[in-house]
Amino acid sequence: MSGTVTIRMAYYVCPGCGIVFGIPWDFAEQRHHADILCPNGHSLGNGSDRIGNLRSSVDSAEGHVEALFDENETLKRSLAATKGALTKAKAKVQEMLR
């Protein structure tokens, strides 16, 4: 006895190693991408997790840069105030020496 069986497949590209592989469509519909592993054992969720981690890193770096700019502005104002106090002290010393 012979016959033909048709199986719908879902095809994926692994974000970890780049291999293209397929699994039965019904099985793929029941799983989240993070639950599916490529033949080499990499999770399909790694790509989106990696993007999320990179976005978090960028957001954190942007916040750090903003904090550094704020600190820089504060230091500039402090330096200007110190220079003003020094100039005033020098003028007072000059006046005392006359």
Secondary structure, DSSP 8 states (H G I E B T S, - for coil): --------EEEEE-TTT--EEEEEHHHHHHS-GGG-B-TTS-BTHHHHHHHHHHHHHHHHHHHHHHHHHHHHHHHHHHHHHHHHHHHHHHHHHHHHH-
